Amino acid sequence: GIVWQGWIIQVSLSVANLSISRGPVASIINAVRTKYTPLLYDVTPPVRGATTTLGLQTSLSSITRYGAWYKFLSAGDCPPAAAASFQSAFLAENAWPEQSQNLSFGSGGATPKLTLNCLGYAHWLTAYPVNIANTGATLDIPAQIQAVLAASPNAVFSTDYTNMDANAYQILQYEVDGKLALNYITSLVSLGDAANNRYTFGVYENRMPWYKIAPTTAAYSNSLAGTSQQVLSTADQSVIAPWDVRPGQWIITTDLMIGRVNDTTLLRNDPRAAFIEAVSFSSPASLSLTGNKVSTLPQILAKMGLGQT
């Protein structure tokens, strides 16, 4: 089975007395637009014109190799020619991954070593902005998330949305300020639904998007007894492989506070239970879970425009 899927963001090589690194890919910019306020010198003293945005400028050769990575720039107050020159220079210097080298002498040289740094496919959501004009229409949140995923210029994400739960909560369609796709989806997820239930989002096997309402029952259990602690399925007590444990689920330690009656109505009030916020797996079998409690307050604040989860 698939333990993890992702893509290489940086490559580092050490051989003899040379260490060389290429990347990270996510730091390149190969498609840019620049906003600026022109200074008009045809009058005395010069005056500021209306804020404008230059047309999109791209590096096709970089996009062909590394995919499209967009950025909106700001050049402040300047003549139009200066803004255009700034945009061209920025694109030329940032369209390709950075490379660094280090040479060491007198140490005998290092054993050849190649290191690949990788990220999950959800990080491709940082490659492009959501910048589609608002028509005044409303969409439910899952439909908006799907539209943002479909707008990816790199065609990374699966169009199989079977792992996206329904949520009828309606908001105005899209953003118009160039917010990155990941930030926009995060803001959508933070809203929850009309009842202020929490939702989670991720991109998992086969690049499929998952949008799920936070569960109210524990999927996993753990026991303090024995010499080998394992994560068990609460459904049938089978052992869950450490690489198959997912965030966004509840886990309960069954033999903590022995004699306590199970609270099946509200797990957040049970000190033995935790909502898994982060999962860290190290081969071959090391697993670390970070848990917390679920609150409806972040969803309420997000609807008020005061924060997001």
C-alpha positions as a printed NumPy array, in Angstrom:
array([[  0.   ,   0.   ,   0.   ],
       [  0.928,   3.648,  -0.29 ],
       [  2.625,   4.974,   2.839],
       [  3.083,   8.534,   1.563],
       [  2.812,  10.504,  -1.673],
       [  4.473,  13.774,  -2.538],
       [  7.016,  15.534,  -4.701],
       [ 10.671,  16.524,  -4.432],
       [ 11.126,  20.152,  -3.413],
       [ 14.906,  20.211,  -2.819],
       [ 17.924,  18.024,  -3.633],
       [ 21.167,  18.075,  -1.629],
       [ 24.35 ,  16.186,  -2.538],
       [ 27.54 ,  15.658,  -0.547],
       [ 30.474,  13.982,  -2.284],
       [ 34.209,  14.266,  -1.517],
       [ 34.798,  17.878,  -0.464],
       [ 31.721,  19.301,  -2.25 ],
       [ 28.261,  19.956,  -0.809],
       [ 25.672,  21.265,  -3.234],
       [ 21.978,  22.026,  -2.825],
       [ 19.308,  22.843,  -5.434],
       [ 15.937,  24.293,  -4.424],
       [ 13.48 ,  24.631,  -2.852],
       [ 11.138,  24.632,  -5.839],
       [  8.377,  26.344,  -3.828],
       [ 10.524,  29.488,  -3.571],
       [ 10.667,  30.106,  -7.321],
       [  8.448,  32.667,  -9.055],
       [  7.918,  32.176, -12.781],
       [  4.643,  34.04 , -13.33 ],
       [  4.321,  37.596, -11.989],
       [  2.091,  40.655, -12.051],
       [  3.06 ,  43.93 , -10.431],
       [  0.805,  46.533,  -8.85 ],
       [  2.124,  50.079,  -8.695],
       [  1.043,  53.695,  -8.523],
       [  2.489,  55.692, -11.458],
       [  4.2  ,  58.998, -10.849],
       [  3.229,  61.466, -13.579],
       [  5.957,  63.946, -14.477],
       [  4.045,  65.86 , -17.154],
       [  2.932,  68.316, -14.469],
       [  4.851,  70.236, -11.813],
       [  5.09 ,  69.037,  -9.158],
       [  4.673,  65.366, -10.206],
       [  1.392,  63.753,  -9.15 ],
       [  0.308,  60.202,  -8.44 ],
       [ -1.9  ,  58.498, -10.984],
       [ -4.43 ,  55.728, -10.432],
       [ -3.036,  52.459,  -9.062],
       [ -2.601,  49.972, -11.895],
       [ -1.388,  46.419, -12.46 ],
       [  1.014,  45.27 , -15.156],
       [  0.104,  42.353, -17.391],
       [  1.132,  38.817, -16.473],
       [  4.745,  38.013, -17.372],
       [  5.965,  34.415, -17.37 ],
       [  9.039,  32.257, -17.9  ],
       [  7.747,  29.461, -20.124],
       [ 10.916,  27.364, -19.843],
       [ 10.71 ,  27.41 , -16.031],
       [  6.987,  26.599, -16.042],
       [  7.575,  23.667, -18.388],
       [ 10.075,  22.136, -15.971],
       [  8.778,  23.118, -12.528],
       [  5.122,  24.038, -12.999],
       [  3.627,  27.501, -12.618],
       [  4.365,  29.477,  -9.442],
       [  2.59 ,  32.822,  -9.305],
       [  3.231,  35.964,  -7.3  ],
       [  1.735,  39.445,  -7.097],
       [  4.376,  42.128,  -6.577],
       [  4.119,  45.695,  -5.355],
       [  6.441,  48.36 ,  -6.735],
       [  4.998,  51.28 ,  -4.762],
       [  5.09 ,  54.742,  -6.339],
       [  7.235,  54.79 ,  -9.468],
       [  7.23 ,  55.656, -13.173],
       [  5.62 ,  52.998, -15.422],
       [  8.957,  52.129, -17.059],
       [ 10.537,  51.514, -13.658],
       [  7.699,  49.171, -12.649],
       [  8.094,  47.194, -15.877],
       [ 11.852,  46.974, -15.406],
       [ 11.381,  45.811, -11.812],
       [  8.954,  43.057, -12.85 ],
       [ 11.24 ,  41.774, -15.629],
       [ 14.292,  41.732, -13.358],
       [ 12.378,  39.96 , -10.569],
       [ 11.177,  37.267, -12.967],
       [ 14.642,  36.727, -14.445],
       [ 16.237,  36.278, -11.014],
       [ 13.547,  34.109,  -9.404],
       [ 12.288,  31.816, -12.17 ],
       [ 14.739,  29.022, -11.326],
       [ 15.573,  27.224,  -8.053],
       [ 18.487,  28.637,  -6.115],
       [ 21.709,  26.641,  -5.956],
       [ 24.276,  26.8  ,  -3.18 ],
       [ 27.706,  25.162,  -2.94 ],
       [ 30.228,  24.626,  -0.186],
       [ 33.793,  23.352,  -0.677],
       [ 35.768,  22.068,   2.338],
       [ 39.524,  21.402,   2.201],
       [ 41.692,  19.34 ,   4.514],
       [ 38.885,  17.28 ,   6.062],
       [ 39.338,  14.145,   3.963],
       [ 36.004,  14.433,   2.178],
       [ 32.543,  13.129,   2.964],
       [ 30.962,   9.799,   2.117],
       [ 28.681,  10.325,  -0.894],
       [ 25.187,  11.194,   0.317],
       [ 22.041,  12.305,  -1.515],
       [ 19.162,  13.912,   0.398],
       [ 15.698,  14.531,  -1.047],
       [ 13.369,  16.928,   0.769],
       [  9.735,  16.331,  -0.149],
       [  6.308,  17.87 ,   0.447],
       [  2.777,  16.56 ,   0.131],
       [  0.666,  17.596,  -2.845],
       [ -1.421,  20.032,  -0.768],
       [  1.573,  22.388,  -0.884],
       [  0.88 ,  22.966,  -4.589],
       [ -1.944,  25.172,  -3.314],
       [  0.721,  27.773,  -2.517],
       [  1.619,  28.005,  -6.225],
       [ -1.274,  30.133,  -7.415],
       [ -3.715,  32.821,  -6.255],
       [ -7.49 ,  32.853,  -6.32 ],
       [ -8.267,  35.941,  -8.346],
       [-11.628,  35.404, -10.066],
       [-14.029,  38.337, -10.072],
       [-16.945,  38.078,  -7.658],
       [-20.225,  37.952,  -9.617],
       [-22.417,  38.295,  -6.534],
       [-23.36 ,  34.616,  -6.707],
       [-23.087,  32.28 ,  -3.731],
       [-21.801,  28.718,  -3.57 ],
       [-21.679,  26.161,  -0.812],
       [-18.225,  25.579,   0.662],
       [-17.449,  22.185,  -0.978],
       [-18.293,  23.641,  -4.403],
       [-15.986,  26.594,  -3.789],
       [-13.149,  24.311,  -2.69 ],
       [-13.612,  22.215,  -5.829],
       [-13.541,  25.355,  -7.999],
       [-10.278,  26.461,  -6.374],
       [ -8.722,  23.029,  -6.922],
       [ -9.871,  22.983, -10.547],
       [ -8.27 ,  26.407, -11.099],
       [ -4.789,  25.019, -10.427],
       [ -2.585,  25.861, -13.435],
       [ -0.597,  22.695, -12.785],
       [ -3.459,  20.158, -12.912],
       [ -2.12 ,  18.445,  -9.796],
       [ -5.299,  17.505,  -7.958],
       [ -7.694,  14.643,  -8.615],
       [-11.2  ,  15.523,  -9.75 ],
       [-12.595,  12.627,  -7.714],
       [-14.473,  14.379,  -4.909],
       [-16.021,  11.317,  -3.271],
       [-14.151,  12.083,  -0.032],
       [-15.663,  15.554,   0.312],
       [-18.59 ,  15.807,   2.733],
       [-21.61 ,  17.961,   1.991],
       [-21.892,  21.378,   3.637],
       [-24.75 ,  23.636,   2.566],
       [-23.311,  26.783,   4.183],
       [-23.34 ,  29.506,   1.496],
       [-20.866,  32.355,   1.005],
       [-20.063,  34.753,  -1.827],
       [-18.106,  33.176,  -4.657],
       [-14.323,  33.531,  -4.766],
       [-11.881,  36.189,  -3.721],
       [-10.691,  39.176,  -5.716],
       [ -7.512,  40.148,  -3.854],
       [ -5.13 ,  37.445,  -5.069],
       [ -5.139,  35.35 ,  -1.886],
       [ -3.16 ,  32.124,  -2.334],
       [ -5.32 ,  29.062,  -2.968],
       [ -4.128,  27.355,   0.24 ],
       [ -4.968,  30.413,   2.347],
       [ -8.369,  30.739,   0.69 ],
       [ -9.27 ,  27.075,   1.254],
       [ -8.066,  27.396,   4.862],
       [-10.411,  30.348,   5.339],
       [-13.294,  28.333,   3.862],
       [-12.595,  25.331,   6.096],
       [-12.402,  27.572,   9.16 ],
       [-16.058,  28.589,   8.707],
       [-17.41 ,  25.135,   9.511],
       [-21.138,  24.848,   8.77 ],
       [-24.356,  26.536,   9.869],
       [-24.201,  24.674,  13.196],
       [-20.534,  25.702,  13.71 ],
       [-19.253,  22.15 ,  13.397],
       [-15.566,  21.832,  12.606],
       [-14.334,  20.516,   9.24 ],
       [-10.881,  19.362,   8.106],
       [ -9.179,  19.411,   4.709],
       [ -6.273,  17.464,   3.242],
       [ -4.876,  15.917,   0.061],
       [ -4.141,  12.227,   0.481],
       [ -3.607,   9.107,  -1.69 ],
       [ -3.856,   9.561,  -5.445],
       [ -3.915,  13.355,  -4.911],
       [ -7.558,  13.143,  -3.84 ],
       [ -8.937,  16.046,  -1.752],
       [-10.608,  15.222,   1.563],
       [-13.071,  17.622,   3.184],
       [-14.6  ,  16.027,   6.258],
       [-16.766,  17.051,   9.176],
       [-14.97 ,  16.414,  12.464],
       [-16.21 ,  13.106,  13.913],
       [-17.95 ,  12.855,  17.282],
       [-16.798,   9.311,  18.107],
       [-13.307,   7.873,  18.568],
       [-11.879,   5.983,  15.594],
       [ -8.715,   4.976,  17.482],
       [ -7.85 ,   3.715,  20.928],
       [ -4.639,   3.31 ,  22.895],
       [ -3.718,   1.298,  25.989],
       [ -1.012,   2.221,  28.49 ],
       [ -0.537,  -1.433,  29.492],
       [  2.105,  -3.65 ,  27.955],
       [  5.543,  -2.964,  26.549],
       [  4.467,  -2.176,  22.99 ],
       [  1.877,   0.555,  22.721],
       [ -0.151,   0.432,  19.518],
       [ -2.977,   2.344,  17.904],
       [ -6.09 ,   0.182,  17.688],
       [ -9.31 ,   0.542,  15.735],
       [-12.243,   1.07 ,  18.074],
       [-14.44 ,  -0.8  ,  15.584],
       [-12.766,  -4.206,  15.838],
       [ -9.627,  -3.675,  17.984],
       [ -7.372,  -4.43 ,  15.019],
       [ -3.917,  -2.846,  14.99 ],
       [ -3.607,   0.24 ,  12.778],
       [ -0.267,   0.446,  10.959],
       [  1.56 ,   3.575,  12.154],
       [  1.705,   4.99 ,   8.612],
       [ -2.082,   4.624,   8.261],
       [ -3.029,   6.765,  11.268],
       [ -4.731,   9.951,  10.115],
       [ -5.211,  13.361,  11.7  ],
       [ -8.748,  14.663,  12.12 ],
       [ -9.822,  11.689,  14.241],
       [-10.419,  11.134,  17.95 ],
       [ -8.214,   8.747,  19.965],
       [ -9.018,   7.576,  23.487],
       [ -6.681,   5.988,  26.049],
       [ -8.861,   3.231,  27.438],
       [ -7.007,   2.372,  30.658],
       [ -6.423,   5.918,  31.874],
       [ -8.625,   6.816,  34.871],
       [ -9.898,   3.259,  35.25 ],
       [-13.509,   3.11 ,  36.395],
       [-14.564,   6.318,  34.652],
       [-17.827,   5.973,  32.777],
       [-17.462,   6.616,  29.04 ],
       [-18.839,   9.972,  27.912],
       [-20.19 ,   9.17 ,  24.474],
       [-22.037,  12.469,  24.044],
       [-19.114,  14.929,  24.133],
       [-15.585,  13.56 ,  23.788],
       [-14.007,  16.973,  24.397],
       [-15.107,  16.684,  28.045],
       [-13.395,  13.3  ,  28.478],
       [ -9.763,  13.78 ,  29.67 ],
       [ -8.825,  10.431,  28.117],
       [ -9.745,  11.586,  24.603],
       [ -7.88 ,  13.858,  22.191],
       [ -8.625,  15.106,  18.681],
       [ -5.565,  14.334,  16.548],
       [ -4.248,  17.592,  15.071],
       [ -0.897,  16.308,  13.771],
       [  0.631,  12.914,  12.95 ],
       [  4.375,  12.341,  12.623],
       [  5.612,   8.976,  11.303],
       [  9.264,   7.905,  11.008],
       [ 10.192,   4.651,   9.298],
       [ 10.088,   1.879,  10.234],
       [  7.496,   2.187,  13.03 ],
       [  7.88 ,   5.383,  15.07 ],
       [  4.66 ,   7.353,  15.498],
       [  3.877,  10.577,  17.356],
       [  0.395,  12.093,  17.713],
       [ -0.42 ,  15.616,  18.842],
       [ -3.931,  16.006,  20.203],
       [ -6.218,  18.763,  21.349],
       [ -9.881,  19.506,  21.987],
       [-12.506,  20.596,  19.466],
       [-14.192,  23.962,  19.981],
       [-16.977,  25.708,  18.074],
       [-15.638,  29.167,  18.984],
       [-13.104,  29.358,  16.079],
       [-15.927,  28.749,  13.57 ],
       [-18.032,  31.5  ,  15.15 ],
       [-15.093,  33.927,  15.088],
       [-14.314,  33.041,  11.455],
       [-17.886,  33.884,  10.442],
       [-17.397,  37.239,  12.215],
       [-14.2  ,  37.819,  10.234],
       [-12.086,  37.703,  13.404],
       [ -9.949,  34.639,  12.842],
       [ -9.6  ,  31.239,  11.247],
       [ -8.605,  27.728,  12.304]])
